[in-house]
Amino acid sequence: MVVVLKITEAEAREARLLLVDRLPAGLEIDNPNLVDSDTVAGLPWIKRDVEPAHTEYRDDRFVAAFDRKPDQPAFFTVAYMVRAVSPGTYVHPAVQVEDMYRPERYGRTAFGSVEVVQAR
């Protein structure tokens, strides 16, 4: 599956943003550093507006840091690949985005749930 996150700021400002997307327990990230064929670069429908300055593909979360400039659009898209590994119903934690040096500038999504079913 492809996770697509669309981040929208109230106004485009210079910032160092940190995005943290914690994964539900039944999913794992396909690390593009290990599996080149699973990168989102091969999916032309995903717009890569802003390249992250740093990314981490951890076991339980995706982390990306962005150096934002005021002349960039106030919105951008981030995407990465995941795969289902364990059937079940899991809590999907909220995604958090924050300015690392201005804590009053932050945002988060709602939490939800995801169900992984075994194919028959």
Biopython code that builds the backbone (N, CA, C, O; Angstrom):
import numpy as np
from Bio.PDB.StructureBuilder import StructureBuilder

atoms = [
    (1, "MET", "N", (0.841, -1.169, 0.000)),
    (1, "MET", "CA", (0.000, 0.000, 0.000)),
    (1, "MET", "C", (0.888, 1.236, 0.000)),
    (1, "MET", "O", (2.045, 1.193, 0.420)),
    (2, "VAL", "N", (0.331, 2.317, -0.472)),
    (2, "VAL", "CA", (1.046, 3.582, -0.476)),
    (2, "VAL", "C", (0.372, 4.516, 0.520)),
    (2, "VAL", "O", (-0.837, 4.737, 0.448)),
    (3, "VAL", "N", (1.144, 5.059, 1.441)),
    (3, "VAL", "CA", (0.656, 6.062, 2.383)),
    (3, "VAL", "C", (0.967, 7.421, 1.776)),
    (3, "VAL", "O", (2.123, 7.715, 1.470)),
    (4, "VAL", "N", (-0.056, 8.251, 1.600)),
    (4, "VAL", "CA", (0.116, 9.590, 1.046)),
    (4, "VAL", "C", (-0.348, 10.587, 2.099)),
    (4, "VAL", "O", (-1.496, 10.543, 2.542)),
    (5, "LEU", "N", (0.540, 11.477, 2.495)),
    (5, "LEU", "CA", (0.238, 12.511, 3.481)),
    (5, "LEU", "C", (0.299, 13.867, 2.797)),
    (5, "LEU", "O", (1.304, 14.208, 2.174)),
    (6, "LYS", "N", (-0.771, 14.637, 2.911)),
    (6, "LYS", "CA", (-0.815, 15.982, 2.330)),
    (6, "LYS", "C", (-0.789, 16.975, 3.483)),
    (6, "LYS", "O", (-1.718, 17.026, 4.290)),
    (7, "ILE", "N", (0.265, 17.752, 3.555)),
    (7, "ILE", "CA", (0.463, 18.719, 4.637)),
    (7, "ILE", "C", (0.125, 20.103, 4.108)),
    (7, "ILE", "O", (0.625, 20.516, 3.062)),
    (8, "THR", "N", (-0.727, 20.818, 4.838)),
    (8, "THR", "CA", (-1.127, 22.168, 4.455)),
    (8, "THR", "C", (-0.855, 23.102, 5.617)),
    (8, "THR", "O", (-1.360, 22.895, 6.721)),
    (9, "GLU", "N", (-0.058, 24.127, 5.372)),
    (9, "GLU", "CA", (0.221, 25.142, 6.384)),
    (9, "GLU", "C", (-0.752, 26.302, 6.207)),
    (9, "GLU", "O", (-1.259, 26.530, 5.109)),
    (10, "ALA", "N", (-1.011, 27.028, 7.277)),
    (10, "ALA", "CA", (-1.876, 28.205, 7.186)),
    (10, "ALA", "C", (-1.249, 29.249, 6.263)),
    (10, "ALA", "O", (-1.951, 29.903, 5.492)),
    (11, "GLU", "N", (0.056, 29.399, 6.344)),
    (11, "GLU", "CA", (0.792, 30.290, 5.456)),
    (11, "GLU", "C", (2.192, 29.728, 5.270)),
    (11, "GLU", "O", (2.738, 29.088, 6.168)),
    (12, "ALA", "N", (2.763, 29.969, 4.107)),
    (12, "ALA", "CA", (4.118, 29.495, 3.833)),
    (12, "ALA", "C", (5.105, 30.373, 4.593)),
    (12, "ALA", "O", (5.197, 31.577, 4.354)),
    (13, "ARG", "N", (5.834, 29.758, 5.505)),
    (13, "ARG", "CA", (6.835, 30.482, 6.282)),
    (13, "ARG", "C", (8.095, 29.637, 6.351)),
    (13, "ARG", "O", (8.066, 28.423, 6.150)),
    (14, "GLU", "N", (9.180, 30.300, 6.633)),
    (14, "GLU", "CA", (10.418, 29.565, 6.831)),
    (14, "GLU", "C", (10.273, 28.723, 8.090)),
    (14, "GLU", "O", (9.820, 29.208, 9.126)),
    (15, "ALA", "N", (10.663, 27.455, 7.988)),
    (15, "ALA", "CA", (10.483, 26.554, 9.118)),
    (15, "ALA", "C", (11.336, 25.317, 8.940)),
    (15, "ALA", "O", (11.740, 24.974, 7.829)),
    (16, "ARG", "N", (11.596, 24.667, 10.028)),
    (16, "ARG", "CA", (12.170, 23.318, 10.039)),
    (16, "ARG", "C", (11.091, 22.427, 10.590)),
    (16, "ARG", "O", (10.838, 22.408, 11.794)),
    (17, "LEU", "N", (10.451, 21.685, 9.703)),
    (17, "LEU", "CA", (9.314, 20.862, 10.093)),
    (17, "LEU", "C", (9.742, 19.422, 10.324)),
    (17, "LEU", "O", (10.597, 18.887, 9.620)),
    (18, "LEU", "N", (9.130, 18.814, 11.320)),
    (18, "LEU", "CA", (9.337, 17.396, 11.614)),
    (18, "LEU", "C", (7.994, 16.703, 11.499)),
    (18, "LEU", "O", (7.035, 17.076, 12.175)),
    (19, "LEU", "N", (7.924, 15.695, 10.641)),
    (19, "LEU", "CA", (6.715, 14.910, 10.445)),
    (19, "LEU", "C", (6.951, 13.525, 11.036)),
    (19, "LEU", "O", (7.962, 12.887, 10.741)),
    (20, "VAL", "N", (6.033, 13.063, 11.862)),
    (20, "VAL", "CA", (6.128, 11.735, 12.460)),
    (20, "VAL", "C", (4.811, 11.012, 12.217)),
    (20, "VAL", "O", (3.760, 11.459, 12.676)),
    (21, "ASP", "N", (4.863, 9.895, 11.497)),
    (21, "ASP", "CA", (3.687, 9.061, 11.235)),
    (21, "ASP", "C", (3.921, 7.696, 11.867)),
    (21, "ASP", "O", (4.684, 6.880, 11.351)),
    (22, "ARG", "N", (3.254, 7.463, 12.986)),
    (22, "ARG", "CA", (3.362, 6.172, 13.679)),
    (22, "ARG", "C", (2.463, 5.158, 12.983)),
    (22, "ARG", "O", (1.328, 5.467, 12.621)),
    (23, "LEU", "N", (2.975, 3.959, 12.803)),
    (23, "LEU", "CA", (2.238, 2.933, 12.067)),
    (23, "LEU", "C", (1.369, 2.086, 12.986)),
    (23, "LEU", "O", (1.714, 1.860, 14.146)),
    (24, "PRO", "N", (0.238, 1.617, 12.460)),
    (24, "PRO", "CA", (-0.524, 0.612, 13.204)),
    (24, "PRO", "C", (0.308, -0.668, 13.312)),
    (24, "PRO", "O", (1.205, -0.893, 12.500)),
    (25, "ALA", "N", (0.019, -1.493, 14.295)),
    (25, "ALA", "CA", (0.829, -2.681, 14.565)),
    (25, "ALA", "C", (0.885, -3.673, 13.412)),
    (25, "ALA", "O", (1.898, -4.359, 13.279)),
    (26, "GLY", "N", (-0.129, -3.794, 12.580)),
    (26, "GLY", "CA", (-0.147, -4.793, 11.515)),
    (26, "GLY", "C", (0.565, -4.404, 10.243)),
    (26, "GLY", "O", (0.531, -5.154, 9.267)),
    (27, "LEU", "N", (1.221, -3.228, 10.225)),
    (27, "LEU", "CA", (1.901, -2.742, 9.025)),
    (27, "LEU", "C", (3.387, -2.556, 9.264)),
    (27, "LEU", "O", (3.820, -2.300, 10.388)),
    (28, "GLU", "N", (4.165, -2.687, 8.197)),
    (28, "GLU", "CA", (5.603, -2.395, 8.218)),
    (28, "GLU", "C", (5.940, -1.534, 7.022)),
    (28, "GLU", "O", (5.308, -1.638, 5.971)),
    (29, "ILE", "N", (6.942, -0.680, 7.183)),
    (29, "ILE", "CA", (7.405, 0.161, 6.085)),
    (29, "ILE", "C", (8.337, -0.640, 5.192)),
    (29, "ILE", "O", (9.203, -1.371, 5.674)),
    (30, "ASP", "N", (8.149, -0.495, 3.875)),
    (30, "ASP", "CA", (9.111, -1.023, 2.911)),
    (30, "ASP", "C", (10.184, 0.032, 2.747)),
    (30, "ASP", "O", (9.951, 1.064, 2.118)),
    (31, "ASN", "N", (11.340, -0.211, 3.297)),
    (31, "ASN", "CA", (12.437, 0.755, 3.268)),
    (31, "ASN", "C", (13.014, 0.834, 1.858)),
    (31, "ASN", "O", (13.561, -0.154, 1.368)),
    (32, "PRO", "N", (12.904, 1.987, 1.193)),
    (32, "PRO", "CA", (13.422, 2.091, -0.173)),
    (32, "PRO", "C", (14.943, 1.984, -0.245)),
    (32, "PRO", "O", (15.487, 1.737, -1.321)),
    (33, "ASN", "N", (15.629, 2.162, 0.864)),
    (33, "ASN", "CA", (17.082, 1.987, 0.870)),
    (33, "ASN", "C", (17.458, 0.514, 0.755)),
    (33, "ASN", "O", (18.574, 0.182, 0.357)),
    (34, "LEU", "N", (16.519, -0.368, 1.106)),
    (34, "LEU", "CA", (16.785, -1.799, 1.026)),
    (34, "LEU", "C", (16.151, -2.439, -0.204)),
    (34, "LEU", "O", (16.710, -3.379, -0.769)),
    (35, "VAL", "N", (14.990, -1.940, -0.622)),
    (35, "VAL", "CA", (14.254, -2.513, -1.737)),
    (35, "VAL", "C", (13.965, -1.409, -2.740)),
    (35, "VAL", "O", (12.969, -0.698, -2.607)),
    (36, "ASP", "N", (14.811, -1.260, -3.732)),
    (36, "ASP", "CA", (14.693, -0.160, -4.687)),
    (36, "ASP", "C", (13.418, -0.232, -5.513)),
    (36, "ASP", "O", (12.901, 0.805, -5.929)),
    (37, "SER", "N", (12.898, -1.430, -5.762)),
    (37, "SER", "CA", (11.721, -1.541, -6.615)),
    (37, "SER", "C", (10.454, -1.032, -5.940)),
    (37, "SER", "O", (9.455, -0.807, -6.624)),
    (38, "ASP", "N", (10.457, -0.845, -4.633)),
    (38, "ASP", "CA", (9.272, -0.399, -3.911)),
    (38, "ASP", "C", (9.253, 1.096, -3.636)),
    (38, "ASP", "O", (8.463, 1.548, -2.807)),
    (39, "THR", "N", (10.084, 1.867, -4.291)),
    (39, "THR", "CA", (10.092, 3.305, -4.036)),
    (39, "THR", "C", (8.899, 3.961, -4.703)),
    (39, "THR", "O", (8.385, 3.462, -5.704)),
    (40, "VAL", "N", (8.460, 5.078, -4.147)),
    (40, "VAL", "CA", (7.327, 5.803, -4.727)),
    (40, "VAL", "C", (7.723, 6.586, -5.974)),
    (40, "VAL", "O", (6.856, 7.137, -6.652)),
    (41, "ALA", "N", (9.011, 6.644, -6.288)),
    (41, "ALA", "CA", (9.448, 7.339, -7.501)),
    (41, "ALA", "C", (8.862, 6.688, -8.755)),
    (41, "ALA", "O", (8.708, 7.342, -9.787)),
    (42, "GLY", "N", (8.542, 5.413, -8.661)),
    (42, "GLY", "CA", (7.954, 4.696, -9.789)),
    (42, "GLY", "C", (6.455, 4.883, -9.913)),
    (42, "GLY", "O", (5.834, 4.274, -10.785)),
    (43, "LEU", "N", (5.854, 5.710, -9.064)),
    (43, "LEU", "CA", (4.411, 5.956, -9.100)),
    (43, "LEU", "C", (4.170, 7.394, -9.573)),
    (43, "LEU", "O", (4.214, 8.319, -8.763)),
    (44, "PRO", "N", (3.919, 7.594, -10.866)),
    (44, "PRO", "CA", (3.842, 8.951, -11.418)),
    (44, "PRO", "C", (2.667, 9.779, -10.891)),
    (44, "PRO", "O", (2.700, 11.003, -11.017)),
    (45, "TRP", "N", (1.648, 9.177, -10.317)),
    (45, "TRP", "CA", (0.488, 9.925, -9.821)),
    (45, "TRP", "C", (0.771, 10.627, -8.498)),
    (45, "TRP", "O", (-0.031, 11.446, -8.050)),
    (46, "ILE", "N", (1.900, 10.318, -7.867)),
    (46, "ILE", "CA", (2.256, 10.981, -6.617)),
    (46, "ILE", "C", (3.124, 12.193, -6.928)),
    (46, "ILE", "O", (4.193, 12.063, -7.524)),
    (47, "LYS", "N", (2.664, 13.364, -6.524)),
    (47, "LYS", "CA", (3.440, 14.582, -6.723)),
    (47, "LYS", "C", (4.425, 14.740, -5.582)),
    (47, "LYS", "O", (4.045, 14.693, -4.412)),
    (48, "ARG", "N", (5.679, 14.924, -5.922)),
    (48, "ARG", "CA", (6.721, 15.149, -4.921)),
    (48, "ARG", "C", (7.064, 16.627, -4.946)),
    (48, "ARG", "O", (8.016, 17.048, -5.604)),
    (49, "ASP", "N", (6.270, 17.413, -4.214)),
    (49, "ASP", "CA", (6.417, 18.864, -4.222)),
    (49, "ASP", "C", (7.702, 19.325, -3.555)),
    (49, "ASP", "O", (8.413, 20.178, -4.087)),
    (50, "VAL", "N", (7.997, 18.766, -2.400)),
    (50, "VAL", "CA", (9.145, 19.189, -1.596)),
    (50, "VAL", "C", (9.900, 17.938, -1.169)),
    (50, "VAL", "O", (9.307, 16.990, -0.656)),
    (51, "GLU", "N", (11.195, 17.942, -1.380)),
    (51, "GLU", "CA", (12.016, 16.812, -0.950)),
    (51, "GLU", "C", (12.398, 16.986, 0.518)),
    (51, "GLU", "O", (12.792, 18.080, 0.923)),
    (52, "PRO", "N", (12.289, 15.935, 1.316)),
    (52, "PRO", "CA", (12.707, 16.045, 2.717)),
    (52, "PRO", "C", (14.216, 16.187, 2.840)),
    (52, "PRO", "O", (14.969, 15.657, 2.024)),
    (53, "ALA", "N", (14.645, 16.903, 3.864)),
    (53, "ALA", "CA", (16.073, 17.037, 4.153)),
    (53, "ALA", "C", (16.604, 15.762, 4.804)),
    (53, "ALA", "O", (17.791, 15.453, 4.712)),
    (54, "HIS", "N", (15.707, 15.030, 5.461)),
    (54, "HIS", "CA", (16.101, 13.807, 6.161)),
    (54, "HIS", "C", (14.884, 12.898, 6.281)),
    (54, "HIS", "O", (13.783, 13.380, 6.546)),
    (55, "THR", "N", (15.061, 11.593, 6.091)),
    (55, "THR", "CA", (13.992, 10.618, 6.312)),
    (55, "THR", "C", (14.520, 9.447, 7.114)),
    (55, "THR", "O", (15.692, 9.084, 7.018)),
    (56, "GLU", "N", (13.639, 8.864, 7.903)),
    (56, "GLU", "CA", (13.948, 7.650, 8.656)),
    (56, "GLU", "C", (12.788, 6.679, 8.492)),
    (56, "GLU", "O", (11.626, 7.038, 8.683)),
    (57, "TYR", "N", (13.118, 5.461, 8.139)),
    (57, "TYR", "CA", (12.131, 4.404, 7.984)),
    (57, "TYR", "C", (12.315, 3.449, 9.156)),
    (57, "TYR", "O", (13.045, 2.464, 9.049)),
    (58, "ARG", "N", (11.668, 3.731, 10.249)),
    (58, "ARG", "CA", (11.826, 2.926, 11.460)),
    (58, "ARG", "C", (10.810, 1.792, 11.465)),
    (58, "ARG", "O", (9.912, 1.744, 10.625)),
    (59, "ASP", "N", (10.962, 0.874, 12.428)),
    (59, "ASP", "CA", (10.039, -0.256, 12.527)),
    (59, "ASP", "C", (8.609, 0.185, 12.795)),
    (59, "ASP", "O", (7.667, -0.407, 12.269)),
    (60, "ASP", "N", (8.444, 1.212, 13.603)),
    (60, "ASP", "CA", (7.109, 1.598, 14.042)),
    (60, "ASP", "C", (6.655, 2.962, 13.554)),
    (60, "ASP", "O", (5.567, 3.408, 13.918)),
    (61, "ARG", "N", (7.466, 3.645, 12.732)),
    (61, "ARG", "CA", (7.085, 4.985, 12.300)),
    (61, "ARG", "C", (7.909, 5.447, 11.107)),
    (61, "ARG", "O", (9.000, 4.947, 10.835)),
    (62, "PHE", "N", (7.340, 6.421, 10.411)),
    (62, "PHE", "CA", (8.042, 7.132, 9.341)),
    (62, "PHE", "C", (8.307, 8.536, 9.857)),
    (62, "PHE", "O", (7.405, 9.198, 10.371)),
    (63, "VAL", "N", (9.557, 8.990, 9.719)),
    (63, "VAL", "CA", (9.948, 10.314, 10.199)),
    (63, "VAL", "C", (10.601, 11.061, 9.037)),
    (63, "VAL", "O", (11.443, 10.510, 8.328)),
    (64, "ALA", "N", (10.202, 12.320, 8.850)),
    (64, "ALA", "CA", (10.807, 13.146, 7.803)),
    (64, "ALA", "C", (10.978, 14.566, 8.327)),
    (64, "ALA", "O", (10.109, 15.092, 9.023)),
    (65, "ALA", "N", (12.106, 15.178, 7.985)),
    (65, "ALA", "CA", (12.371, 16.579, 8.348)),
    (65, "ALA", "C", (12.441, 17.390, 7.059)),
    (65, "ALA", "O", (12.972, 16.934, 6.047)),
    (66, "PHE", "N", (11.892, 18.607, 7.118)),
    (66, "PHE", "CA", (11.838, 19.482, 5.953)),
    (66, "PHE", "C", (12.382, 20.850, 6.312)),
    (66, "PHE", "O", (12.073, 21.389, 7.375)),
    (67, "ASP", "N", (13.188, 21.410, 5.430)),
    (67, "ASP", "CA", (13.633, 22.795, 5.540)),
    (67, "ASP", "C", (12.736, 23.612, 4.622)),
    (67, "ASP", "O", (12.910, 23.601, 3.403)),
    (68, "ARG", "N", (11.786, 24.315, 5.203)),
    (68, "ARG", "CA", (10.798, 25.051, 4.423)),
    (68, "ARG", "C", (11.237, 26.492, 4.212)),
    (68, "ARG", "O", (11.769, 27.130, 5.121)),
    (69, "LYS", "N", (11.013, 26.990, 3.023)),
    (69, "LYS", "CA", (11.328, 28.378, 2.649)),
    (69, "LYS", "C", (10.016, 29.130, 2.416)),
    (69, "LYS", "O", (9.023, 28.519, 2.021)),
    (70, "PRO", "N", (9.994, 30.438, 2.653)),
    (70, "PRO", "CA", (8.752, 31.197, 2.473)),
    (70, "PRO", "C", (8.263, 31.253, 1.028)),
    (70, "PRO", "O", (7.077, 31.489, 0.794)),
    (71, "ASP", "N", (9.146, 31.042, 0.059)),
    (71, "ASP", "CA", (8.719, 31.103, -1.334)),
    (71, "ASP", "C", (8.126, 29.788, -1.833)),
    (71, "ASP", "O", (7.659, 29.722, -2.970)),
    (72, "GLN", "N", (8.135, 28.734, -1.003)),
    (72, "GLN", "CA", (7.538, 27.460, -1.382)),
    (72, "GLN", "C", (6.026, 27.510, -1.146)),
    (72, "GLN", "O", (5.554, 28.328, -0.356)),
    (73, "PRO", "N", (5.260, 26.644, -1.822)),
    (73, "PRO", "CA", (3.819, 26.601, -1.568)),
    (73, "PRO", "C", (3.535, 26.236, -0.106)),
    (73, "PRO", "O", (4.370, 25.634, 0.567)),
    (74, "ALA", "N", (2.351, 26.608, 0.368)),
    (74, "ALA", "CA", (1.961, 26.329, 1.752)),
    (74, "ALA", "C", (1.486, 24.893, 1.925)),
    (74, "ALA", "O", (0.998, 24.538, 2.997)),
    (75, "PHE", "N", (1.614, 24.074, 0.916)),
    (75, "PHE", "CA", (1.204, 22.675, 1.006)),
    (75, "PHE", "C", (2.229, 21.804, 0.291)),
    (75, "PHE", "O", (2.894, 22.243, -0.647)),
    (76, "PHE", "N", (2.343, 20.560, 0.754)),
    (76, "PHE", "CA", (3.216, 19.602, 0.089)),
    (76, "PHE", "C", (2.755, 18.197, 0.406)),
    (76, "PHE", "O", (1.961, 17.984, 1.323)),
    (77, "THR", "N", (3.257, 17.236, -0.359)),
    (77, "THR", "CA", (2.846, 15.840, -0.246)),
    (77, "THR", "C", (4.047, 14.964, 0.045)),
    (77, "THR", "O", (5.131, 15.169, -0.502)),
    (78, "VAL", "N", (3.843, 13.986, 0.911)),
    (78, "VAL", "CA", (4.867, 12.999, 1.253)),
    (78, "VAL", "C", (4.233, 11.624, 1.082)),
    (78, "VAL", "O", (3.068, 11.433, 1.433)),
    (79, "ALA", "N", (4.987, 10.665, 0.546)),
    (79, "ALA", "CA", (4.450, 9.321, 0.362)),
    (79, "ALA", "C", (5.521, 8.286, 0.656)),
    (79, "ALA", "O", (6.713, 8.523, 0.460)),
    (80, "TYR", "N", (5.072, 7.137, 1.127)),
    (80, "TYR", "CA", (5.969, 6.005, 1.346)),
    (80, "TYR", "C", (5.157, 4.716, 1.266)),
    (80, "TYR", "O", (3.929, 4.737, 1.339)),
    (81, "MET", "N", (5.851, 3.609, 1.118)),
    (81, "MET", "CA", (5.212, 2.307, 0.935)),
    (81, "MET", "C", (5.176, 1.533, 2.247)),
    (81, "MET", "O", (6.119, 1.571, 3.039)),
    (82, "VAL", "N", (4.048, 0.820, 2.461)),
    (82, "VAL", "CA", (3.916, -0.084, 3.603)),
    (82, "VAL", "C", (3.367, -1.409, 3.101)),
    (82, "VAL", "O", (2.841, -1.509, 1.992)),
    (83, "ARG", "N", (3.501, -2.414, 3.941)),
    (83, "ARG", "CA", (2.897, -3.705, 3.614)),
    (83, "ARG", "C", (2.250, -4.274, 4.866)),
    (83, "ARG", "O", (2.714, -4.050, 5.983)),
    (84, "ALA", "N", (1.179, -5.008, 4.658)),
    (84, "ALA", "CA", (0.476, -5.656, 5.758)),
    (84, "ALA", "C", (1.232, -6.926, 6.133)),
    (84, "ALA", "O", (1.608, -7.706, 5.257)),
    (85, "VAL", "N", (1.456, -7.140, 7.434)),
    (85, "VAL", "CA", (2.221, -8.298, 7.877)),
    (85, "VAL", "C", (1.464, -9.189, 8.860)),
    (85, "VAL", "O", (1.807, -10.363, 9.005)),
    (86, "SER", "N", (0.445, -8.662, 9.536)),
    (86, "SER", "CA", (-0.291, -9.445, 10.533)),
    (86, "SER", "C", (-1.767, -9.107, 10.465)),
    (86, "SER", "O", (-2.138, -7.938, 10.575)),
    (87, "PRO", "N", (-2.632, -10.128, 10.283)),
    (87, "PRO", "CA", (-4.064, -9.850, 10.273)),
    (87, "PRO", "C", (-4.541, -9.372, 11.649)),
    (87, "PRO", "O", (-4.002, -9.770, 12.682)),
    (88, "GLY", "N", (-5.559, -8.514, 11.636)),
    (88, "GLY", "CA", (-6.137, -8.022, 12.880)),
    (88, "GLY", "C", (-6.670, -6.615, 12.703)),
    (88, "GLY", "O", (-6.554, -6.022, 11.630)),
    (89, "THR", "N", (-7.255, -6.088, 13.768)),
    (89, "THR", "CA", (-7.749, -4.712, 13.794)),
    (89, "THR", "C", (-6.847, -3.918, 14.722)),
    (89, "THR", "O", (-6.612, -4.318, 15.862)),
    (90, "TYR", "N", (-6.343, -2.790, 14.233)),
    (90, "TYR", "CA", (-5.336, -2.027, 14.960)),
    (90, "TYR", "C", (-5.708, -0.547, 15.025)),
    (90, "TYR", "O", (-6.393, -0.032, 14.142)),
    (91, "VAL", "N", (-5.256, 0.123, 16.069)),
    (91, "VAL", "CA", (-5.413, 1.568, 16.195)),
    (91, "VAL", "C", (-4.387, 2.236, 15.284)),
    (91, "VAL", "O", (-3.215, 1.862, 15.267)),
    (92, "HIS", "N", (-4.846, 3.224, 14.532)),
    (92, "HIS", "CA", (-3.944, 3.992, 13.674)),
    (92, "HIS", "C", (-3.699, 5.342, 14.350)),
    (92, "HIS", "O", (-4.587, 6.194, 14.355)),
    (93, "PRO", "N", (-2.508, 5.549, 14.919)),
    (93, "PRO", "CA", (-2.219, 6.805, 15.622)),
    (93, "PRO", "C", (-2.251, 8.014, 14.694)),
    (93, "PRO", "O", (-2.153, 7.881, 13.474)),
    (94, "ALA", "N", (-2.388, 9.179, 15.284)),
    (94, "ALA", "CA", (-2.408, 10.427, 14.529)),
    (94, "ALA", "C", (-1.022, 10.751, 13.975)),
    (94, "ALA", "O", (-0.005, 10.431, 14.590)),
    (95, "VAL", "N", (-0.998, 11.386, 12.814)),
    (95, "VAL", "CA", (0.243, 11.927, 12.242)),
    (95, "VAL", "C", (0.476, 13.286, 12.895)),
    (95, "VAL", "O", (-0.464, 14.058, 13.083)),
    (96, "GLN", "N", (1.733, 13.577, 13.242)),
    (96, "GLN", "CA", (2.069, 14.862, 13.849)),
    (96, "GLN", "C", (3.087, 15.592, 12.987)),
    (96, "GLN", "O", (4.038, 14.994, 12.484)),
    (97, "VAL", "N", (2.871, 16.901, 12.824)),
    (97, "VAL", "CA", (3.821, 17.771, 12.138)),
    (97, "VAL", "C", (4.055, 18.955, 13.055)),
    (97, "VAL", "O", (3.110, 19.564, 13.557)),
    (98, "GLU", "N", (5.328, 19.277, 13.269)),
    (98, "GLU", "CA", (5.631, 20.422, 14.136)),
    (98, "GLU", "C", (6.850, 21.162, 13.634)),
    (98, "GLU", "O", (7.745, 20.584, 13.017)),
    (99, "ASP", "N", (6.865, 22.449, 13.912)),
    (99, "ASP", "CA", (8.036, 23.273, 13.637)),
    (99, "ASP", "C", (8.995, 23.041, 14.799)),
    (99, "ASP", "O", (8.645, 23.274, 15.956)),
    (100, "MET", "N", (10.191, 22.587, 14.493)),
    (100, "MET", "CA", (11.126, 22.200, 15.553)),
    (100, "MET", "C", (11.584, 23.369, 16.411)),
    (100, "MET", "O", (12.052, 23.153, 17.529)),
    (101, "TYR", "N", (11.465, 24.605, 15.923)),
    (101, "TYR", "CA", (11.941, 25.761, 16.682)),
    (101, "TYR", "C", (10.829, 26.719, 17.082)),
    (101, "TYR", "O", (11.081, 27.695, 17.788)),
    (102, "ARG", "N", (9.612, 26.458, 16.645)),
    (102, "ARG", "CA", (8.440, 27.261, 17.026)),
    (102, "ARG", "C", (7.334, 26.304, 17.441)),
    (102, "ARG", "O", (6.484, 25.960, 16.620)),
    (103, "PRO", "N", (7.324, 25.866, 18.691)),
    (103, "PRO", "CA", (6.379, 24.822, 19.117)),
    (103, "PRO", "C", (4.911, 25.209, 18.998)),
    (103, "PRO", "O", (4.044, 24.336, 19.024)),
    (104, "GLU", "N", (4.618, 26.486, 18.869)),
    (104, "GLU", "CA", (3.222, 26.898, 18.711)),
    (104, "GLU", "C", (2.684, 26.579, 17.312)),
    (104, "GLU", "O", (1.477, 26.639, 17.078)),
    (105, "ARG", "N", (3.582, 26.243, 16.390)),
    (105, "ARG", "CA", (3.190, 25.860, 15.028)),
    (105, "ARG", "C", (3.241, 24.338, 14.907)),
    (105, "ARG", "O", (4.315, 23.753, 14.768)),
    (106, "TYR", "N", (2.089, 23.718, 14.959)),
    (106, "TYR", "CA", (2.020, 22.263, 14.856)),
    (106, "TYR", "C", (0.667, 21.855, 14.292)),
    (106, "TYR", "O", (-0.260, 22.663, 14.216)),
    (107, "GLY", "N", (0.571, 20.620, 13.908)),
    (107, "GLY", "CA", (-0.698, 20.080, 13.440)),
    (107, "GLY", "C", (-0.695, 18.579, 13.596)),
    (107, "GLY", "O", (0.361, 17.954, 13.693)),
    (108, "ARG", "N", (-1.882, 18.003, 13.621)),
    (108, "ARG", "CA", (-1.997, 16.545, 13.691)),
    (108, "ARG", "C", (-3.318, 16.114, 13.091)),
    (108, "ARG", "O", (-4.280, 16.880, 13.045)),
    (109, "THR", "N", (-3.346, 14.883, 12.637)),
    (109, "THR", "CA", (-4.566, 14.311, 12.091)),
    (109, "THR", "C", (-5.356, 13.666, 13.220)),
    (109, "THR", "O", (-4.901, 13.616, 14.363)),
    (110, "ALA", "N", (-6.519, 13.182, 12.892)),
    (110, "ALA", "CA", (-7.285, 12.377, 13.841)),
    (110, "ALA", "C", (-6.683, 10.966, 13.858)),
    (110, "ALA", "O", (-5.987, 10.569, 12.924)),
    (111, "PHE", "N", (-6.952, 10.232, 14.911)),
    (111, "PHE", "CA", (-6.549, 8.829, 14.923)),
    (111, "PHE", "C", (-7.681, 8.013, 14.324)),
    (111, "PHE", "O", (-8.793, 8.515, 14.162)),
    (112, "GLY", "N", (-7.409, 6.780, 14.000)),
    (112, "GLY", "CA", (-8.429, 5.924, 13.398)),
    (112, "GLY", "C", (-8.118, 4.469, 13.665)),
    (112, "GLY", "O", (-7.431, 4.135, 14.630)),
    (113, "SER", "N", (-8.622, 3.618, 12.815)),
    (113, "SER", "CA", (-8.325, 2.193, 12.940)),
    (113, "SER", "C", (-8.134, 1.620, 11.544)),
    (113, "SER", "O", (-8.597, 2.182, 10.551)),
    (114, "VAL", "N", (-7.452, 0.505, 11.496)),
    (114, "VAL", "CA", (-7.204, -0.182, 10.232)),
    (114, "VAL", "C", (-7.379, -1.677, 10.489)),
    (114, "VAL", "O", (-6.981, -2.195, 11.532)),
    (115, "GLU", "N", (-7.978, -2.352, 9.524)),
    (115, "GLU", "CA", (-8.162, -3.789, 9.639)),
    (115, "GLU", "C", (-7.358, -4.484, 8.537)),
    (115, "GLU", "O", (-7.498, -4.165, 7.357)),
    (116, "VAL", "N", (-6.534, -5.414, 8.931)),
    (116, "VAL", "CA", (-5.749, -6.201, 7.985)),
    (116, "VAL", "C", (-6.384, -7.586, 7.937)),
    (116, "VAL", "O", (-6.468, -8.271, 8.956)),
    (117, "VAL", "N", (-6.828, -7.995, 6.759)),
    (117, "VAL", "CA", (-7.445, -9.306, 6.620)),
    (117, "VAL", "C", (-6.567, -10.193, 5.744)),
    (117, "VAL", "O", (-5.871, -9.711, 4.851)),
    (118, "GLN", "N", (-6.608, -11.463, 6.008)),
    (118, "GLN", "CA", (-5.812, -12.417, 5.248)),
    (118, "GLN", "C", (-6.543, -12.765, 3.965)),
    (118, "GLN", "O", (-7.730, -13.088, 3.999)),
    (119, "ALA", "N", (-5.855, -12.703, 2.833)),
    (119, "ALA", "CA", (-6.446, -13.035, 1.546)),
    (119, "ALA", "C", (-6.727, -14.536, 1.493)),
    (119, "ALA", "O", (-5.973, -15.348, 2.030)),
    (120, "ARG", "N", (-7.820, -14.878, 0.838)),
    (120, "ARG", "CA", (-8.183, -16.299, 0.734)),
    (120, "ARG", "C", (-7.901, -16.831, -0.629)),
    (120, "ARG", "O", (-8.144, -18.008, -0.895)),
]
sb = StructureBuilder()
sb.init_structure("model")
sb.init_model(0)
sb.init_chain("A")
sb.init_seg("    ")
for serial, (resi, resn, name, xyz) in enumerate(atoms, 1):
    if name == "N":
        sb.init_residue(resn, " ", resi, " ")
    sb.init_atom(name, np.array(xyz, "f"), 0.0, 1.0, " ", f" {name:<3s}", serial, name[0])
structure = sb.get_structure()
